[in-house]
């Protein structure tokens, strides 16, 4: 009978699990899609502004200038 959990311990586990899932539930609220899109747009903008990879930079320098 050692496998049985004390009711107080079971309640404590449920509260812990509920609190751990709170952040995920928070993102499912109405209107959070807009926030998610804003985050994605900011990440995309940051990635576009990051310096080019060395191989890409070399290729750009080797191309003749347009007249």
N, CA, C and O atoms as CSV, one atom per row, in Angstrom:
chain,resi,resn,atom,element,x,y,z
A,1,UNK,N,N,0.805,-1.189,0.000
A,1,UNK,CA,C,0.000,0.000,0.000
A,1,UNK,C,C,0.860,1.271,0.000
A,1,UNK,O,O,0.334,2.368,0.191
A,2,UNK,N,N,2.148,1.138,-0.208
A,2,UNK,CA,C,3.028,2.305,-0.216
A,2,UNK,C,C,2.862,3.133,-1.478
A,2,UNK,O,O,3.312,4.279,-1.523
A,3,UNK,N,N,2.218,2.573,-2.521
A,3,UNK,CA,C,2.030,3.290,-3.780
A,3,UNK,C,C,0.957,4.360,-3.686
A,3,UNK,O,O,0.896,5.249,-4.535
A,4,UNK,N,N,0.109,4.290,-2.667
A,4,UNK,CA,C,-0.944,5.283,-2.513
A,4,UNK,C,C,-0.343,6.614,-2.061
A,4,UNK,O,O,0.556,6.657,-1.221
A,5,UNK,N,N,-0.865,7.696,-2.641
A,5,UNK,CA,C,-0.356,9.024,-2.319
A,5,UNK,C,C,-1.314,9.700,-1.348
A,5,UNK,O,O,-2.534,9.621,-1.493
A,6,UNK,N,N,-0.741,10.353,-0.374
A,6,UNK,CA,C,-1.514,11.110,0.593
A,6,UNK,C,C,-2.355,12.168,-0.139
A,6,UNK,O,O,-1.840,12.797,-1.063
A,7,UNK,N,N,-3.602,12.387,0.225
A,7,UNK,CA,C,-4.437,13.375,-0.472
A,7,UNK,C,C,-3.806,14.776,-0.516
A,7,UNK,O,O,-3.944,15.496,-1.504
A,8,UNK,N,N,-3.118,15.148,0.560
A,8,UNK,CA,C,-2.466,16.465,0.568
A,8,UNK,C,C,-1.338,16.511,-0.458
A,8,UNK,O,O,-1.142,17.526,-1.126
A,9,UNK,N,N,-0.605,15.420,-0.580
A,9,UNK,CA,C,0.473,15.353,-1.566
A,9,UNK,C,C,-0.091,15.371,-2.993
A,9,UNK,O,O,0.483,16.006,-3.878
A,10,UNK,N,N,-1.201,14.683,-3.214
A,10,UNK,CA,C,-1.842,14.682,-4.527
A,10,UNK,C,C,-2.314,16.083,-4.897
A,10,UNK,O,O,-2.162,16.506,-6.043
A,11,UNK,N,N,-2.882,16.801,-3.941
A,11,UNK,CA,C,-3.325,18.176,-4.194
A,11,UNK,C,C,-2.129,19.069,-4.502
A,11,UNK,O,O,-2.201,19.925,-5.384
A,12,UNK,N,N,-1.050,18.875,-3.793
A,12,UNK,CA,C,0.170,19.661,-4.028
A,12,UNK,C,C,0.704,19.400,-5.438
A,12,UNK,O,O,1.140,20.327,-6.121
A,13,UNK,N,N,0.669,18.143,-5.869
A,13,UNK,CA,C,1.116,17.794,-7.224
A,13,UNK,C,C,0.227,18.432,-8.284
A,13,UNK,O,O,0.722,18.924,-9.298
A,14,UNK,N,N,-1.092,18.426,-8.050
A,14,UNK,CA,C,-2.015,19.056,-9.005
A,14,UNK,C,C,-1.756,20.551,-9.108
A,14,UNK,O,O,-1.751,21.103,-10.208
A,15,UNK,N,N,-1.540,21.215,-7.973
A,15,UNK,CA,C,-1.253,22.661,-8.006
A,15,UNK,C,C,0.046,22.933,-8.748
A,15,UNK,O,O,0.127,23.881,-9.529
A,16,UNK,N,N,1.052,22.120,-8.515
A,16,UNK,CA,C,2.338,22.291,-9.179
A,16,UNK,C,C,2.182,22.143,-10.688
A,16,UNK,O,O,2.716,22.942,-11.457
A,17,UNK,N,N,1.447,21.115,-11.106
A,17,UNK,CA,C,1.229,20.894,-12.534
A,17,UNK,C,C,0.408,22.027,-13.141
A,17,UNK,O,O,0.679,22.467,-14.258
A,18,UNK,N,N,-0.591,22.495,-12.407
A,18,UNK,CA,C,-1.432,23.593,-12.880
A,18,UNK,C,C,-0.589,24.861,-13.059
A,18,UNK,O,O,-0.724,25.565,-14.060
A,19,UNK,N,N,0.272,25.143,-12.094
A,19,UNK,CA,C,1.132,26.329,-12.183
A,19,UNK,C,C,2.140,26.192,-13.321
A,19,UNK,O,O,2.460,27.178,-13.985
A,20,UNK,N,N,2.633,24.997,-13.549
A,20,UNK,CA,C,3.610,24.782,-14.624
A,20,UNK,C,C,2.970,24.984,-15.994
A,20,UNK,O,O,3.640,25.429,-16.925
A,21,UNK,N,N,1.696,24.666,-16.128
A,21,UNK,CA,C,0.990,24.820,-17.401
A,21,UNK,C,C,0.419,26.225,-17.598
A,21,UNK,O,O,-0.129,26.520,-18.660
A,22,UNK,N,N,0.537,27.080,-16.608
A,22,UNK,CA,C,-0.071,28.417,-16.678
A,22,UNK,C,C,0.487,29.230,-17.841
A,22,UNK,O,O,-0.272,29.926,-18.516
A,23,UNK,N,N,1.777,29.160,-18.088
A,23,UNK,CA,C,2.382,29.945,-19.167
A,23,UNK,C,C,1.844,29.503,-20.536
A,23,UNK,O,O,1.563,30.340,-21.394
A,24,UNK,N,N,1.706,28.219,-20.730
A,24,UNK,CA,C,1.178,27.725,-22.001
A,24,UNK,C,C,-0.279,28.141,-22.175
A,24,UNK,O,O,-0.688,28.509,-23.277
A,25,UNK,N,N,-1.063,28.087,-21.106
A,25,UNK,CA,C,-2.456,28.515,-21.189
A,25,UNK,C,C,-2.549,30.015,-21.441
A,25,UNK,O,O,-3.455,30.479,-22.134
A,26,UNK,N,N,-1.620,30.765,-20.884
A,26,UNK,CA,C,-1.621,32.212,-21.051
A,26,UNK,C,C,-1.473,32.583,-22.524
A,26,UNK,O,O,-2.079,33.551,-22.983
A,27,UNK,N,N,-0.677,31.826,-23.262
A,27,UNK,CA,C,-0.474,32.106,-24.677
A,27,UNK,C,C,-1.693,31.756,-25.524
A,27,UNK,O,O,-1.768,32.175,-26.679
A,28,UNK,N,N,-2.637,31.010,-24.991
A,28,UNK,CA,C,-3.825,30.614,-25.734
A,28,UNK,C,C,-4.984,31.591,-25.552
A,28,UNK,O,O,-6.063,31.376,-26.103
A,29,UNK,N,N,-4.777,32.648,-24.794
A,29,UNK,CA,C,-5.838,33.635,-24.590
A,29,UNK,C,C,-6.183,34.315,-25.907
A,29,UNK,O,O,-5.342,34.393,-26.802
A,30,UNK,N,N,-7.406,34.806,-26.033
A,30,UNK,CA,C,-7.769,35.557,-27.240
A,30,UNK,C,C,-6.869,36.781,-27.396
A,30,UNK,O,O,-6.569,37.467,-26.419
A,31,UNK,N,N,-6.448,37.044,-28.607
A,31,UNK,CA,C,-5.597,38.195,-28.869
A,31,UNK,C,C,-4.112,37.893,-28.812
A,31,UNK,O,O,-3.300,38.733,-29.200
A,32,UNK,N,N,-3.743,36.725,-28.343
A,32,UNK,CA,C,-2.323,36.414,-28.223
A,32,UNK,C,C,-1.726,36.062,-29.579
A,32,UNK,O,O,-0.504,36.039,-29.721
A,33,UNK,N,N,-2.562,35.787,-30.581
A,33,UNK,CA,C,-2.049,35.536,-31.927
A,33,UNK,C,C,-1.325,36.762,-32.458
A,33,UNK,O,O,-0.312,36.645,-33.147
A,34,UNK,N,N,-1.848,37.937,-32.135
A,34,UNK,CA,C,-1.216,39.180,-32.569
A,34,UNK,C,C,0.164,39.318,-31.923
A,34,UNK,O,O,1.127,39.703,-32.587
A,35,UNK,N,N,0.255,39.009,-30.651
A,35,UNK,CA,C,1.536,39.082,-29.954
A,35,UNK,C,C,2.517,38.092,-30.563
A,35,UNK,O,O,3.688,38.415,-30.761
A,36,UNK,N,N,2.040,36.884,-30.861
A,36,UNK,CA,C,2.895,35.868,-31.461
A,36,UNK,C,C,3.428,36.346,-32.805
A,36,UNK,O,O,4.606,36.159,-33.109
A,37,UNK,N,N,2.563,36.964,-33.614
A,37,UNK,CA,C,2.984,37.480,-34.913
A,37,UNK,C,C,4.000,38.606,-34.743
A,37,UNK,O,O,4.959,38.690,-35.510
A,38,UNK,N,N,3.804,39.463,-33.757
A,38,UNK,CA,C,4.757,40.545,-33.514
A,38,UNK,C,C,6.132,39.982,-33.144
A,38,UNK,O,O,7.160,40.504,-33.575
A,39,UNK,N,N,6.140,38.928,-32.352
A,39,UNK,CA,C,7.412,38.299,-31.965
A,39,UNK,C,C,8.080,37.705,-33.193
A,39,UNK,O,O,9.282,37.878,-33.391
A,40,UNK,N,N,7.308,37.002,-34.022
A,40,UNK,CA,C,7.887,36.414,-35.226
A,40,UNK,C,C,8.424,37.495,-36.162
A,40,UNK,O,O,9.504,37.341,-36.733
A,41,UNK,N,N,7.677,38.588,-36.320
A,41,UNK,CA,C,8.129,39.673,-37.189
A,41,UNK,C,C,9.426,40.286,-36.675
A,41,UNK,O,O,10.322,40.595,-37.460
A,42,UNK,N,N,9.529,40.463,-35.368
A,42,UNK,CA,C,10.745,41.027,-34.780
A,42,UNK,C,C,11.934,40.084,-34.993
A,42,UNK,O,O,13.040,40.534,-35.291
A,43,UNK,N,N,11.704,38.790,-34.842
A,43,UNK,CA,C,12.789,37.831,-35.057
A,43,UNK,C,C,13.209,37.806,-36.523
A,43,UNK,O,O,14.399,37.715,-36.827
A,44,UNK,N,N,12.240,37.885,-37.433
A,44,UNK,CA,C,12.551,37.895,-38.861
A,44,UNK,C,C,13.355,39.145,-39.216
A,44,UNK,O,O,14.315,39.073,-39.983
A,45,UNK,N,N,12.963,40.289,-38.657
A,45,UNK,CA,C,13.663,41.541,-38.922
A,45,UNK,C,C,15.097,41.471,-38.396
A,45,UNK,O,O,16.028,41.922,-39.063
A,46,UNK,N,N,15.272,40.906,-37.204
A,46,UNK,CA,C,16.610,40.769,-36.630
A,46,UNK,C,C,17.467,39.840,-37.479
A,46,UNK,O,O,18.660,40.087,-37.653
A,47,UNK,N,N,16.876,38.777,-38.007
A,47,UNK,CA,C,17.632,37.839,-38.847
A,47,UNK,C,C,18.022,38.503,-40.166
A,47,UNK,O,O,19.117,38.268,-40.678
A,48,UNK,N,N,17.139,39.324,-40.713
A,48,UNK,CA,C,17.443,40.007,-41.971
A,48,UNK,C,C,18.547,41.053,-41.788
A,48,UNK,O,O,19.319,41.308,-42.712
A,49,UNK,N,N,18.622,41.651,-40.611
A,49,UNK,CA,C,19.612,42.688,-40.353
A,49,UNK,C,C,20.956,42.127,-39.901
A,49,UNK,O,O,21.934,42.870,-39.817
A,50,UNK,N,N,21.019,40.838,-39.613
A,50,UNK,CA,C,22.269,40.250,-39.146
A,50,UNK,C,C,23.294,40.269,-40.277
A,50,UNK,O,O,22.919,40.242,-41.449
A,51,UNK,N,N,24.586,40.317,-39.938
A,51,UNK,CA,C,25.612,40.351,-40.984
A,51,UNK,C,C,25.586,39.094,-41.838
A,51,UNK,O,O,25.253,38.008,-41.363
A,52,UNK,N,N,25.935,39.257,-43.081
A,52,UNK,CA,C,25.926,38.135,-44.020
A,52,UNK,C,C,27.021,37.138,-43.651
A,52,UNK,O,O,28.022,37.494,-43.030
A,53,UNK,N,N,26.815,35.909,-44.039
A,53,UNK,CA,C,27.809,34.869,-43.795
A,53,UNK,C,C,29.059,35.174,-44.615
A,53,UNK,O,O,28.948,35.807,-45.665
A,54,UNK,N,N,30.232,34.752,-44.181
A,54,UNK,CA,C,31.473,35.066,-44.906
A,54,UNK,C,C,31.444,34.625,-46.370
A,54,UNK,O,O,31.935,35.351,-47.235
A,55,UNK,N,N,30.890,33.468,-46.663
A,55,UNK,CA,C,30.879,33.009,-48.056
A,55,UNK,C,C,29.995,33.923,-48.908
A,55,UNK,O,O,30.319,34.187,-50.066
A,56,UNK,N,N,28.900,34.400,-48.356
A,56,UNK,CA,C,28.016,35.304,-49.080
A,56,UNK,C,C,28.696,36.647,-49.282
A,56,UNK,O,O,28.577,37.249,-50.349
A,57,UNK,N,N,29.406,37.120,-48.271
A,57,UNK,CA,C,30.078,38.412,-48.357
A,57,UNK,C,C,31.167,38.375,-49.432
A,57,UNK,O,O,31.347,39.348,-50.164
A,58,UNK,N,N,31.893,37.255,-49.530
A,58,UNK,CA,C,32.937,37.150,-50.554
A,58,UNK,C,C,32.337,37.186,-51.949
A,58,UNK,O,O,32.868,37.838,-52.848
A,59,UNK,N,N,31.224,36.479,-52.123
A,59,UNK,CA,C,30.585,36.476,-53.441
A,59,UNK,C,C,30.111,37.870,-53.817
A,59,UNK,O,O,30.179,38.249,-54.986
A,60,UNK,N,N,29.645,38.619,-52.875
A,60,UNK,CA,C,29.165,39.963,-53.165
A,60,UNK,C,C,30.329,40.871,-53.570
A,60,UNK,O,O,30.167,41.721,-54.445
A,61,UNK,N,N,31.485,40.706,-52.952
A,61,UNK,CA,C,32.638,41.550,-53.281
A,61,UNK,C,C,33.217,41.201,-54.646
A,61,UNK,O,O,33.777,42.075,-55.308
A,62,UNK,N,N,33.099,39.959,-55.083
A,62,UNK,CA,C,33.696,39.537,-56.349
A,62,UNK,C,C,32.870,39.944,-57.549
A,62,UNK,O,O,33.375,39.917,-58.671
A,63,UNK,N,N,31.635,40.314,-57.357
A,63,UNK,CA,C,30.807,40.698,-58.502
A,63,UNK,C,C,31.195,42.106,-58.946
A,63,UNK,O,O,31.409,42.981,-58.106
A,64,UNK,N,N,31.286,42.332,-60.250
A,64,UNK,CA,C,31.657,43.662,-60.737
A,64,UNK,C,C,30.547,44.666,-60.468
A,64,UNK,O,O,29.371,44.300,-60.474
A,65,UNK,N,N,30.894,45.911,-60.234
A,65,UNK,CA,C,29.868,46.917,-59.955
A,65,UNK,C,C,29.019,47.175,-61.210
A,65,UNK,O,O,29.510,47.105,-62.337
A,66,UNK,N,N,27.759,47.468,-60.986
A,66,UNK,CA,C,26.856,47.760,-62.090
A,66,UNK,C,C,26.997,49.219,-62.480
A,66,UNK,O,O,27.189,50.093,-61.635
A,67,UNK,N,N,26.897,49.463,-63.789
A,67,UNK,CA,C,27.049,50.852,-64.264
A,67,UNK,C,C,25.766,51.384,-64.788
A,67,UNK,O,O,25.707,52.532,-65.228
